[in-house]
Amino acid sequence: MVTTTVTLFTPPPPTKATLPSFPLPKTHYTSSSSCSSTSRRFRVRAYSNTSKFGNFLHLKPAHQPEPLDFDLPWCHPSDRSRFDVIIIGSGPAGTRLAEQVSRYGIKVCCVDPDPLSMWPNNYGVWVDEFESIDLEDCLDKTWPMACVYINERKTKYLDRGYGRVSRKKLKQKLIEGCVSNGVKFHKGKVWQIQHQEFESTVLCDDGTELRGSLIIDASGFASTFVEYDKARNHGFQIAHGILAEVDDHPFDLDKMVLMDWRDSHMGNEPYLRANNSKFPTFLYAMPFSSNLIFLEETSLVSRPVLSYMEVKKRMVARLRHLGIRVNKILEDEKCLIPMGGPLPRIPQNVMAIGGTSGIVHPSTGYMVARTMAVAPCVATAIAECLGSTRMIRGKQLYAKIWNSMWPIESKLNRQFYSFGMETLLKLDLNGSRRFFDAFFDLKPYYWQGFLSSRLNLKELAWLSISLFGHASNRSRLDIVTKCPAPLAKMMGNIALEYIR
Ligand SMILES: Cc1cc2nc3c(=O)[nH]c(=O)nc-3n(C[C@H](O)[C@H](O)[C@H](O)COP(=O)(O)OP(=O)(O)OC[C@H]3O[C@@H](n4cnc5c(N)ncnc54)[C@H](O)[C@@H]3O)c2cc1C
């Protein structure tokens, strides 16, 4: 039996646009008051230049992603018992966990304002990551290789397949799994969670109350349901992406461009070049055909976050220089990903997965493949507690589930990946080029393992030594002069994790 009680209670606060709960106070180059007269002059030039040369920024996306056409089993007010698990959010993380946990016969309800809407982001993953979890049929395009333009003279070719996730196929597959395992859906926005000793109640903006033994927050980066006991000193990845119809482009169709660090497009744009030298951005590109390409100008990580307008202006200059004329924008995306920072307090009575759980790779911003891979482990732990044979609830349940997501080894490894982010934050354009030049010279086991969060602490330590060995003298100097503080912080945090 399932309880879905529609009760009268104090109405939720008026709905307002959800503000990100992560700190976003400042950006580089947004404070005009601190702008020198020179940079103000450059800024004016930037606008006139971009409008003069075929700026694509005024183009509006021609398509909105279509929702899935599916008959969902909605949760009905006449259902009378409580759920085992209530999942807030049906993004990639929430839907995957619902599909996995319901395989064990656990009663799951997924709450989302629009459970059938198509996910808005374009997701890229390494093909082997999806193959290892049997999701390769959810890639709609793969490239046998990737490449990294270090500078105008040097390109690195990476012998590792890359794929674009078909949001439609992945969501369809996960939702089909949910439906056949008996997951119920509720259309609504959760605005509050109340906890009792062995169960919790979620309150939705339509007045619905849902009760469950375990509440899982999969509502993304802007969640306010998960608590932290340390200051959230994230770095931020920010990017502007477009899926565009173009006259032509210069990229090989059998390689995706993981990073293009070239900056020759800034030859005539000194106002952009100076900033880019300090806080660099690169181009990420997925060429689908000679006329269709996904292009994304990306700031890998910055703190405070780089201005979005700055990123867009750099993209306009780059495409103009590459001779890419955008005829039509099919989709666009603003990418803002908090990276690194502390994990949520562990344990706590709301469990988290996805963007709100600290699982984003602190050095790359990737998350989808890892979330797909970790969900089965979390689901097994939930089944051990709430399945038919065991009845572990309350504090014991929360501790077990949080530990399935963040066992001690994963917490220690994350310290290392966060150290990677702190190092990247200190690198300017040339430093970043030298770093990635050495990084992609490592044995594939190491660079691939690092990017896919597969290495253990010993291997990560070996990677660091090896990276130092491969680095140029300038790069070694960067490491020696810029890394001691983050290194000491990482060692301290690792020691603390051991003591706890
Ligand atoms: C533009 C962009 C591009 C990205 N590209 C990649 C990539 O290429 N590869 C990669 O690995 N990662 C990528 N990421 C990072 C990460 O994988 C995505 O952000 C991913 O969508 C996070 O998944 P999620 O399920 O945790 O959250 P989301 O996808 O944000 O889904 C959250 C869901 O919860 C719902 N929700 C929110 N609040 C409530 C509430 N109060 N009640 C009920 N429901 C609620 C939302 O409507 C939404 O459906 C990208 C991120 C962005 C922003």
The ligand as an ORCA input file, in Angstrom:
! r2SCAN-3c Opt
* xyz 0 1
  C      24.827     22.929    -19.294
  C      25.465     21.775    -18.562
  C      26.185     20.827    -19.273
  C      26.745     19.729    -18.611
  N      27.443     18.822    -19.340
  C      27.921     17.721    -18.729
  C      28.600     16.707    -19.490
  O      28.823     16.852    -20.696
  N      29.029     15.592    -18.858
  C      28.812     15.408    -17.514
  O      29.177     14.363    -16.979
  N      28.215     16.377    -16.771
  C      27.770     17.514    -17.344
  N      27.152     18.478    -16.591
  C      27.120     18.345    -15.124
  C      25.973     17.447    -14.583
  O      26.135     16.175    -15.141
  C      24.583     17.971    -14.902
  O      24.368     19.177    -14.239
  C      23.432     17.001    -14.551
  O      22.264     17.472    -15.194
  C      23.153     16.896    -13.068
  O      22.149     15.917    -12.916
  P      21.161     15.876    -11.670
  O      20.182     14.788    -11.951
  O      21.938     15.831    -10.425
  O      20.426     17.294    -11.656
  P      19.549     18.023    -12.755
  O      19.870     17.533    -14.112
  O      19.706     19.475    -12.488
  O      18.055     17.565    -12.430
  C      17.393     18.003    -11.257
  C      15.895     17.751    -11.416
  O      15.271     18.078    -10.164
  C      14.131     18.883    -10.394
  N      13.922     19.710     -9.200
  C      14.649     20.787     -8.779
  N      14.156     21.271     -7.625
  C      13.103     20.478     -7.291
  C      12.190     20.477     -6.201
  N      12.263     21.389     -5.214
  N      11.212     19.523     -6.168
  C      11.125     18.581     -7.144
  N      11.983     18.549     -8.211
  C      12.955     19.476     -8.276
  C      14.473     19.699    -11.633
  O      13.305     20.158    -12.262
  C      15.250     18.642    -12.462
  O      14.344     17.882    -13.242
  C      26.601     19.591    -17.212
  C      25.905     20.575    -16.509
  C      25.345     21.653    -17.170
  C      24.606     22.709    -16.363
*
